Amino acid sequence: MNINLVFKFLKAFLGSFYDKGIGSIFWGFLHIFYNEGYRDAFVNYTDQFGAGEWAVAIIFIILIVAALVAIVWLIVFGIMKLIRINKNAVLPQDLVEECANLKKQIIKMSAEKDRILGMKVSDIGNYTGEEGEEGEEGASEEAVKAGESRFYKLTEIDQIYENYVPPVYDDEITLPELCDRFRLFACSRRKLFYDIRIIRLFIAGMSTTRLMILQGISGTGKTSLAHCMGLFLNNPTTIASVQPSWRDRTELFGYFNEFTKRFNETEVLKKMYEATWNKNIYITVLDEMNIARVEYYFAEMLSILEMPSRDEWVVDLVPSGWPNDPKHIDKGRFRLPQNMWFIGTANNDDSTFAISDKVYDRAMPININSKGVPFEAPETDGVYISFEHLEDMFHKAMEENKVSQENLDKIDMLDDYVIEHFRLAFGNRIVKQLKEFVPAYIACGGTELDGLDYVLCNKILRKFESLNLSYIRDEIDGLILYLSEQFGEDAMGECKDYLQRLKKLF
């Protein structure tokens, strides 16, 4: 092969590439800033420049200089960026060495943790230095010999109530008197103003279930209502502030610490245990209950309180019993008190979770969406009422104020109508609650239709929110008309207002 031929061919090819390609671009770019045409223009025409021409010329000069400075700055910035990238580049070998160092630190920390735990265990007597196999039985025997209880707070309650003398209960008070006196007490002692209907709903809700939900806009006195009721009954309300981290039953009851061999009781469990010693009415508030998922931390309670027999209201606190356990804990099992009600307060906003149907079906919601109107009230004292007398009043109300058969038949027909048009059913639980709530509401001073209206709206029509409202919108007018035909034009006002609000959503 002729070397000279190849050399000349490559020279021609690369020369053309430079002259017509990169070279042309480079020299063309350079001529933007260094061009004899600029000098010729100034030499030949400056004697004809006026003020306007000089202004334009100066602007062009500034633009050319600014462009040149910008290009130089970009080149310098790019070079510095490349230097930094290369300087900070992590080689694979560096990563391997860093991972090895981290593993060494983890091993060292794990060994330190095991050493600390070993020291703690030896201190509490779970294991001895020479006889390291005593285990839980050895720890429990030592605790029993020392006379210590693993339930410190509950054992204190046993000691406090050892010589307990119950108060004199007012067993003559009636439900209407109870509602009126509480309203006057709240006004005169706490400057809280509640509509009498809210109080009737609250008391009637207590006859229906051990779990109530006070819901509505913030600042309407939901927590204050439950707190004031405890003061009125001369038994302060326990307020448990729900936290977003609540996920299981330990938030309510506490937990057994395997290292210290003690049970960390909560204030809620302490009050539950105290309630087993007397006949007072106890109220526990789950404040901001839906800031965590209710069906998580309250799941076991929902199931237990649903049991038909109160003998089945039992929760396992620990797997086995110790001889020095509190008196009302049998073999690690604790029977829930019959005289405690749980009141959850709920706000519906972006910071909370929606309360599921499972919870709503088992609870009685009370809506508080408006502030009370101030009024004057005489100084009114609290009362001592036993839960037995309260339940006797509820049973008496069910016997004297049974829901009429006519309205029960209308409820059955309404159930069929809702199934046909909305694919929803009432369920036996809601019908049972209706038969317990309405008689108590009547006994407190309300009417049967108002009680039915409230239950239907808050236990049944509330479920419509889970449906696709755009598809049922045309059916809502038919349901409003059906309610008027069955119960009258002026009846079921709360249900009708709620349905009208649903229509406005679309």
C-alpha positions as CSV (number, residue, x, y, z in Angstrom):
1,M,0.0,0.0,0.0
2,N,1.3,3.5,-0.9
3,I,1.8,5.3,2.4
4,N,1.9,8.7,0.7
5,L,-1.5,8.1,-0.8
6,V,-3.0,7.3,2.6
7,F,-1.4,10.3,4.2
8,K,-2.6,12.7,1.5
9,F,-6.1,11.2,1.7
10,L,-6.3,11.7,5.5
11,K,-4.9,15.2,5.2
12,A,-7.5,16.1,2.7
13,F,-10.3,14.6,4.8
14,L,-9.3,16.1,8.1
15,G,-8.5,19.4,6.5
16,S,-11.9,19.7,5.0
17,F,-13.5,18.7,8.3
18,Y,-11.5,21.4,10.0
19,D,-11.9,24.1,7.4
20,K,-15.6,23.5,6.7
21,G,-16.6,22.2,10.1
22,I,-15.0,22.9,13.4
23,G,-12.7,25.6,12.0
24,S,-15.5,27.4,10.3
25,I,-17.6,27.4,13.5
26,F,-14.6,28.5,15.7
27,W,-13.5,31.4,13.4
28,G,-17.0,32.4,12.7
29,F,-17.7,32.6,16.4
30,L,-14.4,34.6,16.9
31,H,-15.4,37.1,14.1
32,I,-18.4,38.0,16.2
33,F,-16.1,39.8,18.6
34,Y,-13.2,40.7,16.4
35,N,-14.3,42.0,13.0
36,E,-12.7,44.6,10.9
37,G,-16.2,45.6,9.7
38,Y,-16.8,47.2,13.2
39,R,-13.6,49.4,12.7
40,D,-14.5,50.3,9.1
41,A,-18.0,51.4,10.2
42,F,-16.6,53.7,12.9
43,V,-13.9,55.1,10.7
44,N,-16.1,55.9,7.7
45,Y,-19.3,57.0,9.5
46,T,-18.5,58.5,12.9
47,D,-18.3,62.0,11.4
48,Q,-22.0,61.6,10.5
49,F,-23.1,60.2,13.9
50,G,-25.7,62.1,15.8
51,A,-26.8,61.5,19.4
52,G,-29.1,58.6,18.4
53,E,-26.4,56.8,16.4
54,W,-23.9,57.1,19.2
55,A,-26.4,55.7,21.7
56,V,-27.0,52.7,19.4
57,A,-23.3,52.2,18.9
58,I,-22.6,52.2,22.6
59,I,-25.4,49.7,23.2
60,F,-24.0,47.3,20.6
61,I,-20.5,47.6,22.2
62,I,-21.9,46.8,25.7
63,L,-23.8,43.8,24.3
64,I,-20.7,42.4,22.6
65,V,-18.6,42.9,25.7
66,A,-21.3,41.3,27.9
67,A,-21.6,38.3,25.7
68,L,-17.8,37.8,25.7
69,V,-17.7,38.0,29.5
70,A,-20.6,35.6,29.8
71,I,-18.9,33.1,27.5
72,V,-15.7,33.3,29.4
73,W,-17.5,32.9,32.7
74,L,-19.4,29.8,31.5
75,I,-16.1,28.2,30.3
76,V,-14.5,28.9,33.7
77,F,-17.6,27.7,35.6
78,G,-17.7,24.5,33.5
79,I,-14.0,23.7,34.1
80,M,-14.4,24.2,37.9
81,K,-17.6,22.0,37.9
82,L,-15.7,19.2,36.2
83,I,-12.8,19.6,38.7
84,R,-15.3,19.3,41.7
85,I,-17.0,16.3,40.2
86,N,-13.8,14.5,39.7
87,K,-12.6,15.5,43.1
88,N,-15.8,14.2,44.8
89,A,-16.2,11.1,42.7
90,V,-16.5,8.0,44.9
91,L,-14.7,5.0,43.6
92,P,-16.1,1.5,44.1
93,Q,-13.2,0.6,46.3
94,D,-14.0,3.6,48.6
95,L,-17.6,2.4,49.0
96,V,-16.4,-1.1,49.9
97,E,-14.2,0.3,52.6
98,E,-17.0,2.5,54.0
99,C,-19.3,-0.5,54.2
100,A,-16.7,-2.5,56.0
101,N,-16.2,0.3,58.5
102,L,-20.0,0.6,59.1
103,K,-20.2,-3.2,59.7
104,K,-17.5,-3.0,62.3
105,Q,-19.3,-0.2,64.1
106,I,-22.6,-2.2,64.1
107,I,-20.8,-5.2,65.6
108,K,-19.2,-3.0,68.3
109,M,-22.6,-1.4,69.1
110,S,-24.4,-4.7,69.3
111,A,-21.8,-6.1,71.7
112,E,-22.2,-2.9,73.9
113,K,-26.0,-3.3,73.8
114,D,-25.7,-7.0,74.9
115,R,-23.4,-6.0,77.7
116,I,-25.8,-3.3,79.0
117,L,-28.8,-5.7,78.8
118,G,-26.8,-8.3,80.7
119,M,-26.0,-5.9,83.4
120,K,-29.7,-5.0,83.7
121,V,-30.9,-8.6,83.8
122,S,-28.3,-9.4,86.5
123,D,-29.5,-6.4,88.6
124,I,-33.1,-7.4,88.6
125,G,-32.4,-11.0,89.5
126,N,-33.6,-12.6,86.3
127,Y,-30.3,-14.4,86.0
128,T,-27.5,-14.7,88.7
129,G,-23.8,-14.5,88.0
130,E,-23.2,-18.2,88.6
131,E,-26.7,-19.7,88.2
132,G,-27.9,-18.1,84.9
133,E,-31.0,-20.3,84.4
134,E,-33.6,-19.1,86.8
135,G,-35.8,-17.4,84.2
136,E,-39.3,-16.0,84.8
137,E,-40.2,-18.4,87.6
138,G,-37.2,-17.3,89.6
139,A,-38.0,-13.7,89.1
140,S,-41.6,-14.2,90.1
141,E,-40.7,-16.1,93.2
142,E,-38.3,-13.4,94.2
143,A,-41.0,-10.7,93.7
144,V,-43.5,-12.8,95.7
145,K,-41.1,-13.3,98.6
146,A,-40.4,-9.5,98.6
147,G,-44.1,-8.8,98.8
148,E,-44.0,-6.7,95.6
149,S,-46.8,-6.6,93.1
150,R,-46.2,-6.4,89.4
151,F,-49.3,-4.2,89.2
152,Y,-48.1,-1.3,91.4
153,K,-51.0,1.2,90.6
154,L,-53.7,-1.4,90.9
155,T,-52.4,-2.7,94.2
156,E,-52.6,0.8,95.5
157,I,-56.3,0.9,94.6
158,D,-56.8,-2.3,96.6
159,Q,-55.2,-0.6,99.6
160,I,-57.2,2.7,99.2
161,Y,-60.6,0.8,99.0
162,E,-59.9,-1.6,101.8
163,N,-62.1,0.4,104.2
164,Y,-64.2,2.1,101.5
165,V,-67.5,3.6,102.6
166,P,-69.8,4.4,99.6
167,P,-71.6,7.8,99.4
168,V,-75.3,8.2,99.9
169,Y,-76.7,7.9,96.4
170,D,-79.7,9.8,95.1
171,D,-81.9,6.9,94.0
172,E,-85.0,9.1,93.6
173,I,-83.8,11.2,90.7
174,T,-85.5,10.7,87.3
175,L,-84.2,11.1,83.8
176,P,-85.9,14.4,83.1
177,E,-84.5,15.8,86.4
178,L,-81.1,14.4,85.6
179,C,-81.0,16.3,82.3
180,D,-82.3,19.6,83.7
181,R,-80.0,19.5,86.7
182,F,-77.0,18.8,84.6
183,R,-77.8,21.7,82.3
184,L,-78.1,24.1,85.2
185,F,-75.0,22.7,86.8
186,A,-73.0,23.2,83.6
187,C,-74.2,26.8,83.4
188,S,-73.8,27.8,87.0
189,R,-70.6,26.0,87.8
190,R,-68.7,25.9,84.5
191,K,-70.2,28.6,82.4
192,L,-71.1,26.0,79.7
193,F,-74.3,26.4,77.8
194,Y,-75.9,23.3,76.3
195,D,-79.2,23.0,74.5
196,I,-81.4,20.6,76.4
197,R,-81.7,18.4,73.3
198,I,-77.9,17.7,73.3
199,I,-78.1,16.6,76.9
200,R,-81.1,14.3,76.2
201,L,-79.2,12.7,73.3
202,F,-76.1,12.2,75.5
203,I,-78.1,10.5,78.3
204,A,-80.1,8.4,75.8
205,G,-76.8,7.4,74.2
206,M,-75.6,6.0,77.5
207,S,-78.5,3.7,77.5
208,T,-77.6,2.3,74.2
209,T,-73.9,1.6,74.2
210,R,-70.7,2.0,76.3
211,L,-69.1,3.9,73.4
212,M,-70.3,7.3,72.3
213,I,-68.7,9.7,69.8
214,L,-69.1,13.4,70.2
215,Q,-68.4,14.9,66.8
216,G,-68.7,18.3,65.1
217,I,-66.8,21.5,64.5
218,S,-64.0,22.5,66.9
219,G,-64.8,24.7,69.9
220,T,-68.4,23.6,70.5
221,G,-67.7,22.0,73.9
222,K,-67.4,18.3,73.1
223,T,-64.6,17.5,75.6
224,S,-66.1,20.0,78.1
225,L,-69.4,18.2,78.0
226,A,-67.9,14.8,79.1
227,H,-65.6,16.5,81.6
228,C,-68.4,18.5,83.1
229,M,-70.6,15.3,83.4
230,G,-67.9,13.7,85.5
231,L,-67.9,16.8,87.8
232,F,-71.7,16.7,88.0
233,L,-71.6,13.0,89.1
234,N,-68.9,13.8,91.7
235,N,-66.5,11.4,89.9
236,P,-63.9,13.3,87.8
237,T,-63.7,12.2,84.1
238,T,-60.5,10.5,82.9
239,I,-59.2,12.2,79.8
240,A,-56.8,10.1,77.6
241,S,-55.3,12.2,74.8
242,V,-55.0,9.9,71.8
243,Q,-51.7,10.1,69.9
244,P,-51.0,9.5,66.2
245,S,-48.8,6.6,67.2
246,W,-51.6,4.6,68.9
247,R,-51.9,1.2,67.1
248,D,-52.9,-1.5,69.6
249,R,-54.5,-2.2,72.9
250,T,-51.3,-1.4,75.0
251,E,-52.1,2.3,74.6
252,L,-55.3,1.7,76.7
253,F,-54.2,-1.0,79.2
254,G,-50.4,-0.9,79.3
255,Y,-47.9,-3.7,78.9
256,F,-45.8,-6.2,80.8
257,N,-42.1,-5.4,80.9
258,E,-40.2,-8.6,80.6
259,F,-37.0,-7.1,82.0
260,T,-38.4,-5.5,85.2
261,K,-41.2,-8.0,85.5
262,R,-43.7,-5.2,86.2
263,F,-46.8,-4.2,84.3
264,N,-46.8,-0.6,83.1
265,E,-50.4,0.4,83.8
266,T,-52.0,3.3,82.1
267,E,-54.4,5.8,83.8
268,V,-57.2,4.3,81.8
269,L,-56.6,0.8,83.3
270,K,-56.2,2.3,86.7
271,K,-59.6,3.9,86.5
272,M,-61.1,0.7,85.0
273,Y,-59.8,-1.2,88.0
274,E,-61.0,1.5,90.5
275,A,-64.5,1.2,88.9
276,T,-64.7,-2.4,89.9
277,W,-64.6,-1.4,93.6
278,N,-67.7,0.8,93.7
279,K,-71.0,1.7,92.0
280,N,-70.2,5.2,90.8
281,I,-70.6,6.2,87.1
282,Y,-67.2,6.4,85.4
283,I,-66.5,8.4,82.2
284,T,-63.3,8.0,80.1
285,V,-62.7,10.5,77.3
286,L,-60.7,9.4,74.2
287,D,-59.8,13.0,73.2
288,E,-59.2,13.4,69.5
289,M,-60.0,9.7,69.1
290,N,-59.6,9.7,65.3
291,I,-56.1,11.3,65.2
292,A,-55.1,7.6,65.1
293,R,-57.2,4.7,63.6
294,V,-59.8,3.8,66.2
295,E,-60.3,0.3,64.8
296,Y,-56.6,-0.4,65.6
297,Y,-56.2,0.6,69.2
298,F,-59.8,0.1,70.3
299,A,-60.4,-3.1,68.3
300,E,-60.4,-5.5,71.3
301,M,-62.7,-3.2,73.3
302,L,-65.2,-3.1,70.4
303,S,-65.4,-6.8,70.3
304,I,-65.6,-7.3,74.1
305,L,-68.3,-4.7,74.7
306,E,-70.3,-6.3,71.9
307,M,-70.6,-9.5,73.9
308,P,-74.3,-10.1,75.0
309,S,-73.3,-11.3,78.5
310,R,-71.3,-9.0,80.7
311,D,-69.6,-12.0,82.2
312,E,-67.8,-12.2,78.9
313,W,-66.4,-8.7,79.2
314,V,-63.0,-10.1,80.1
315,V,-59.5,-9.1,78.8
316,D,-56.2,-11.0,79.3
317,L,-53.6,-8.7,80.8
318,V,-50.9,-11.3,81.4
319,P,-50.6,-15.0,80.6
320,S,-50.7,-16.3,84.1
321,G,-51.4,-15.3,87.7
322,W,-49.1,-14.5,90.6
323,P,-50.2,-14.9,94.3
324,N,-49.7,-11.2,95.0
325,D,-51.6,-9.9,92.0
326,P,-54.4,-7.3,92.7
327,K,-57.6,-8.8,94.1
328,H,-59.8,-8.2,91.0
329,I,-57.3,-9.8,88.6
330,D,-57.9,-13.5,88.4
331,K,-55.1,-15.6,86.7
332,G,-54.0,-12.7,84.7
333,R,-57.6,-11.9,83.5
334,F,-59.5,-8.7,84.2
335,R,-63.2,-8.2,83.9
336,L,-64.2,-4.9,82.5
337,P,-66.3,-2.7,84.7
338,Q,-70.0,-2.3,83.9
339,N,-70.1,1.2,85.2
340,M,-67.7,2.9,82.8
341,W,-68.6,4.7,79.6
342,F,-66.1,5.7,76.9
343,I,-66.7,9.0,75.2
344,G,-64.7,9.7,72.0
345,T,-64.4,13.3,70.7
346,A,-63.8,13.6,66.9
347,N,-63.0,16.5,64.5
348,N,-63.3,15.9,60.8
349,D,-60.3,17.6,59.1
350,D,-57.2,16.8,57.1
351,S,-55.2,15.8,60.2
352,T,-57.5,13.0,61.2
353,F,-58.6,9.6,59.9
354,A,-62.2,8.8,58.8
355,I,-64.0,6.7,61.4
356,S,-64.9,3.4,59.9
357,D,-68.4,1.9,59.7
358,K,-67.3,-0.8,62.1
359,V,-66.8,1.8,64.8
360,Y,-69.9,3.9,64.0
361,D,-72.2,0.8,64.0
362,R,-71.1,0.0,67.6
363,A,-71.1,3.5,68.9
364,M,-73.7,6.2,69.3
365,P,-72.6,9.5,67.6
366,I,-73.7,12.8,69.1
367,N,-73.4,15.8,66.8
368,I,-72.5,19.1,68.4
369,N,-72.2,21.7,65.6
370,S,-73.3,24.9,67.3
371,K,-72.4,26.8,70.4
372,G,-75.0,27.0,73.2
373,V,-77.0,30.2,73.8
374,P,-76.1,31.8,77.2
375,F,-78.7,31.8,79.8
376,E,-79.0,32.4,83.6
377,A,-79.2,29.5,86.0
378,P,-79.4,29.2,89.8
379,E,-76.5,27.7,91.6
380,T,-76.8,23.9,91.2
381,D,-74.9,21.1,93.0
382,G,-73.8,17.8,91.6
383,V,-75.4,14.5,92.5
384,Y,-74.3,11.0,93.5
385,I,-76.0,8.5,91.3
386,S,-75.2,4.8,91.2
387,F,-74.9,3.1,87.9
388,E,-77.4,0.5,89.1
389,H,-80.0,3.3,89.5
390,L,-79.2,4.7,86.1
391,E,-79.6,1.4,84.4
392,D,-82.9,0.8,86.3
393,M,-84.2,4.1,84.9
394,F,-83.1,2.9,81.4
395,H,-84.9,-0.4,81.8
396,K,-88.0,1.4,83.1
397,A,-88.0,3.7,80.1
398,M,-87.8,0.7,77.7
399,E,-90.9,-0.8,79.4
400,E,-92.9,2.4,79.5
401,N,-91.9,4.0,76.2
402,K,-91.6,1.2,73.7
403,V,-91.4,2.2,70.1
404,S,-94.9,1.9,68.6
405,Q,-95.5,-1.1,66.4
406,E,-96.8,1.3,63.7
407,N,-93.4,3.1,63.5
408,L,-91.5,-0.2,63.7
409,D,-93.5,-1.4,60.6
410,K,-92.6,1.9,58.9
411,I,-89.0,1.3,59.7
412,D,-89.2,-2.1,58.1
413,M,-90.7,-0.7,55.0
414,L,-88.0,2.1,54.9
415,D,-85.4,-0.7,55.2
416,D,-86.8,-2.3,52.1
417,Y,-86.9,1.0,50.2
418,V,-83.3,1.8,51.0
419,I,-82.2,-1.7,50.0
420,E,-84.0,-1.4,46.6
421,H,-82.9,2.1,45.7
422,F,-79.5,2.5,47.5
423,R,-78.3,-1.1,48.1
424,L,-77.9,-0.5,51.8
425,A,-79.5,-2.4,54.8
426,F,-80.1,-1.4,58.4
427,G,-78.8,-4.6,60.2
428,N,-80.1,-6.1,63.4
429,R,-77.6,-4.1,65.5
430,I,-79.0,-0.8,64.5
431,V,-82.6,-1.9,65.0
432,K,-81.7,-3.0,68.5
433,Q,-80.0,0.3,69.3
434,L,-83.1,2.1,68.0
435,K,-85.3,0.2,70.4
436,E,-83.0,1.1,73.3
437,F,-82.2,4.7,72.4
438,V,-85.7,6.0,71.5
439,P,-87.4,5.0,74.8
440,A,-84.6,6.6,76.9
441,Y,-84.8,9.7,74.7
442,I,-88.6,9.9,75.3
443,A,-88.1,9.4,79.1
444,C,-85.6,12.3,79.1
445,G,-88.3,14.6,77.7
446,G,-88.0,14.1,73.9
447,T,-90.6,12.7,71.4
448,E,-90.7,9.3,69.6
449,L,-90.5,10.8,66.1
450,D,-87.5,13.0,67.1
451,G,-85.7,10.0,68.5
452,L,-86.4,8.0,65.4
453,D,-85.3,10.9,63.2
454,Y,-82.0,11.2,65.0
455,V,-81.2,7.4,64.8
456,L,-82.1,7.1,61.2
457,C,-80.1,10.1,60.2
458,N,-76.9,9.3,62.1
459,K,-76.9,5.6,62.0
460,I,-78.3,4.8,58.5
461,L,-78.4,7.8,56.2
462,R,-74.8,8.6,57.2
463,K,-73.8,5.5,55.3
464,F,-74.8,7.3,52.0
465,E,-71.5,9.2,52.2
466,S,-69.6,6.0,51.3
467,L,-71.7,5.7,48.1
468,N,-71.1,7.4,44.7
469,L,-73.3,10.5,45.3
470,S,-73.4,11.3,41.6
471,Y,-75.3,8.1,41.0
472,I,-77.8,8.3,43.9
473,R,-78.5,12.1,43.5
474,D,-81.7,11.5,41.6
475,E,-82.9,9.0,44.2
476,I,-82.5,11.4,47.1
477,D,-85.7,13.4,46.1
478,G,-87.6,10.1,46.1
479,L,-86.4,9.2,49.6
480,I,-87.4,12.7,50.9
481,L,-90.8,12.2,49.5
482,Y,-91.1,8.7,50.9
483,L,-90.2,10.0,54.4
484,S,-92.9,12.6,54.1
485,E,-95.5,10.1,53.0
486,Q,-94.7,7.7,55.9
487,F,-94.0,10.0,58.8
488,G,-95.6,13.3,57.8
489,E,-94.5,16.5,56.1
490,D,-93.3,18.1,59.3
491,A,-91.6,15.0,60.7
492,M,-88.1,13.6,60.1
493,G,-86.6,17.1,59.7
494,E,-83.0,16.1,60.5
495,C,-83.1,13.3,57.9
496,K,-84.5,15.6,55.2
497,D,-82.0,18.4,56.0
498,Y,-79.1,15.9,55.8
499,L,-80.4,14.5,52.4
500,Q,-80.6,18.1,51.1
501,R,-77.0,18.7,52.1
502,L,-75.9,15.6,50.2
503,K,-77.6,16.9,47.1
504,K,-75.7,20.2,47.3
505,L,-72.4,18.3,47.1
506,F,-73.0,17.8,43.4
